[in-house]
Amino acid sequence: MDFQSIVVDIEGYFGLEIRGTRPVFRLTGLSHNSAFSNKTFEDLPEESQRKLNNAVLRAFIVQQLDLDDDTSMYHIFERLNTGVPC
């Protein structure tokens, strides 16, 4: 994902522009009881919009030095996904 893609996603759009319009990103796959189910950024309460606008987006660039050994990548993502400290 490049910087332009991140900016587009934060603006609330998802996907490529088709005939001058871009599809709006909606939160899907959530429980139907969720207050955020099927909502766009504009549909969210002002407090939730403010939290998202002020959130920090952390990005890490990981370079695999040994092309024959990809286990380090799996360990990094396992730690990130499970919250295991390094």
Backbone bond lengths (Angstrom), bond angles and torsions (degrees), N, CA, C in turn:
res aa  C-N    CA-C-N  psi(-1)  N-CA   C-N-CA  omega(-1)  CA-C   N-CA-C  phi
1 M - - - 1.447 - - 1.523 107.60 -
2 D 1.288 117.31 128.63 1.453 120.69 179.37 1.530 110.49 -96.32
3 F 1.334 115.82 173.27 1.460 121.30 -176.76 1.521 112.12 -57.83
4 Q 1.336 117.34 -41.37 1.461 120.79 -179.26 1.525 110.43 -61.37
5 S 1.343 118.05 -39.85 1.464 121.26 178.72 1.516 111.02 -62.76
6 I 1.341 116.47 -40.43 1.459 119.96 179.57 1.518 110.09 -64.06
7 V 1.308 118.52 -44.28 1.461 122.06 179.16 1.520 110.30 -61.65
8 V 1.319 117.83 -43.14 1.461 121.19 179.37 1.519 110.01 -61.72
9 D 1.335 118.09 -43.74 1.458 120.87 -179.68 1.523 111.17 -64.38
10 I 1.323 117.79 -39.70 1.461 120.77 179.31 1.524 110.96 -67.33
11 E 1.304 117.32 -33.23 1.465 120.21 177.80 1.529 111.56 -69.56
12 G 1.314 117.84 -11.21 1.455 120.74 176.57 1.507 114.49 102.02
13 Y 1.321 117.59 5.99 1.455 120.60 -180.00 1.515 109.61 -105.81
14 F 1.306 114.99 153.29 1.460 120.13 -177.12 1.518 108.09 -140.55
15 G 1.299 116.38 126.33 1.458 119.95 177.57 1.510 112.63 95.93
16 L 1.294 114.84 -177.48 1.455 121.59 -176.17 1.525 112.04 -84.13
17 E 1.313 114.58 153.73 1.458 120.72 176.93 1.526 108.82 -73.64
18 I 1.325 116.18 131.01 1.467 121.89 179.29 1.518 107.82 -126.98
19 R 1.316 115.69 120.35 1.463 122.07 179.95 1.524 112.85 50.36
20 G 1.339 116.00 44.89 1.460 120.87 175.03 1.514 115.93 82.57
21 T 1.330 118.51 0.17 1.462 120.16 178.20 1.526 109.90 -127.76
22 R 1.306 114.92 152.74 1.460 120.79 176.55 1.523 108.72 -119.70
23 P 1.339 117.12 139.64 1.466 118.80 178.46 1.531 110.48 -65.85
24 V 1.321 116.68 140.11 1.459 122.50 179.61 1.523 108.64 -84.62
25 F 1.333 115.80 135.79 1.462 122.15 179.21 1.520 109.81 -72.87
26 R 1.339 116.24 130.11 1.466 122.77 175.61 1.517 109.08 -121.49
27 L 1.308 116.80 145.22 1.461 121.61 176.85 1.522 108.61 -78.75
28 T 1.312 116.77 110.70 1.459 120.93 -179.66 1.526 109.26 -122.12
29 G 1.313 115.62 166.61 1.456 120.95 178.52 1.518 113.47 84.26
30 L 1.330 116.66 4.87 1.458 120.70 178.19 1.522 109.70 -90.19
31 S 1.301 116.74 165.13 1.457 121.43 174.21 1.530 108.75 -59.55
32 H 1.310 116.73 143.51 1.473 119.86 179.33 1.522 111.37 -64.70
33 N 1.339 116.76 -19.47 1.462 121.04 177.91 1.526 112.26 -80.59
34 S 1.325 117.04 -11.47 1.461 121.00 -178.10 1.522 110.65 -68.01
35 A 1.317 115.50 139.73 1.464 120.73 177.83 1.525 111.54 -68.49
36 F 1.345 117.62 -15.03 1.460 121.87 -176.42 1.528 113.50 -103.78
37 S 1.310 117.64 -1.81 1.460 121.77 -175.53 1.530 111.86 -59.84
38 N 1.335 115.94 126.37 1.468 124.91 175.06 1.534 112.97 62.32
39 K 1.324 117.28 25.65 1.469 120.62 -179.55 1.519 110.59 -100.82
40 T 1.325 115.52 149.44 1.458 122.28 171.33 1.529 107.37 -91.92
41 F 1.321 116.58 172.23 1.458 120.27 177.24 1.526 110.41 -57.74
42 E 1.312 116.63 -42.51 1.475 121.16 -179.15 1.525 111.82 -64.49
43 D 1.338 118.13 -26.43 1.463 121.81 -179.78 1.527 112.65 -78.96
44 L 1.332 117.23 -17.31 1.462 120.78 -176.29 1.519 110.82 -71.94
45 P 1.347 116.63 152.02 1.467 119.55 175.15 1.524 110.62 -60.17
46 E 1.321 116.78 153.57 1.461 121.83 -176.64 1.531 111.80 -56.43
47 E 1.327 117.58 -38.14 1.470 120.65 179.71 1.534 110.99 -63.42
48 S 1.322 117.43 -41.54 1.463 121.13 178.56 1.525 110.92 -67.09
49 Q 1.323 117.64 -39.30 1.463 121.13 176.83 1.527 110.44 -61.89
50 R 1.325 116.14 -42.57 1.464 120.70 -179.65 1.534 110.48 -64.05
51 K 1.341 117.34 -41.42 1.466 120.89 178.45 1.526 110.94 -62.35
52 L 1.316 116.87 -42.93 1.457 119.74 179.36 1.522 111.71 -67.07
53 N 1.315 117.15 -41.04 1.465 120.71 179.33 1.521 112.14 -64.98
54 N 1.334 117.21 -29.96 1.460 121.19 -178.46 1.523 113.21 -96.27
55 A 1.318 117.17 0.59 1.468 120.62 -178.75 1.530 110.60 -72.02
56 V 1.317 114.99 149.00 1.459 121.39 178.27 1.526 108.59 -92.66
57 L 1.302 115.73 128.03 1.464 121.43 176.57 1.518 107.43 -100.66
58 R 1.333 115.26 111.23 1.467 119.70 -179.45 1.517 108.96 -94.96
59 A 1.308 114.76 137.80 1.463 120.33 178.90 1.521 108.85 -132.55
60 F 1.310 115.66 138.94 1.456 121.92 178.40 1.518 108.47 -124.76
61 I 1.296 115.80 137.51 1.457 120.85 174.34 1.523 106.53 -105.04
62 V 1.312 115.95 119.89 1.454 121.45 -178.56 1.515 107.83 -113.39
63 Q 1.318 115.35 126.88 1.463 119.98 179.83 1.524 108.25 -113.35
64 Q 1.303 115.18 123.95 1.460 121.14 178.65 1.529 108.28 -86.81
65 L 1.330 116.08 115.87 1.456 119.97 -175.41 1.526 112.34 -82.95
66 D 1.333 116.88 -35.53 1.463 120.74 -179.94 1.529 107.91 -102.96
67 L 1.319 117.62 105.37 1.469 121.54 -176.38 1.516 113.23 -65.78
68 D 1.333 117.42 -18.22 1.468 120.41 -179.82 1.525 112.65 -87.18
69 D 1.328 117.97 -11.18 1.462 121.33 -177.66 1.520 109.59 -124.86
70 D 1.336 116.34 101.17 1.466 120.15 -178.62 1.527 112.47 -100.90
71 T 1.324 118.45 11.51 1.463 120.33 -177.00 1.528 112.03 -66.53
72 S 1.325 117.83 -30.11 1.464 119.59 -179.22 1.528 110.97 -61.45
73 M 1.313 116.80 -37.96 1.469 120.23 178.35 1.532 110.76 -61.62
74 Y 1.330 116.69 -42.92 1.464 120.44 179.73 1.528 110.66 -64.81
75 H 1.326 117.34 -39.50 1.465 120.38 178.85 1.522 111.29 -65.00
76 I 1.308 117.49 -41.33 1.464 121.14 179.80 1.522 110.30 -62.15
77 F 1.334 117.22 -48.91 1.463 119.51 -177.98 1.517 112.01 -70.11
78 E 1.320 117.72 -31.01 1.462 120.01 175.64 1.524 109.89 -63.49
79 R 1.326 116.75 -43.59 1.464 120.19 178.77 1.521 111.80 -66.22
80 L 1.316 116.97 -41.28 1.459 119.99 178.47 1.533 111.57 -63.91
81 N 1.324 116.96 -42.00 1.460 121.31 -175.40 1.518 112.92 -77.39
82 T 1.335 118.73 -24.05 1.459 120.34 -178.28 1.511 112.50 -104.80
83 G 1.324 118.08 -9.39 1.450 121.26 -179.95 1.511 113.34 78.11
84 V 1.328 117.54 15.73 1.460 121.12 179.22 1.525 108.62 -71.66
85 P 1.329 118.75 125.79 1.472 120.00 179.94 1.523 111.88 -68.25
86 C 1.313 115.74 151.75 1.474 120.81 179.27 1.502 111.73 -76.46
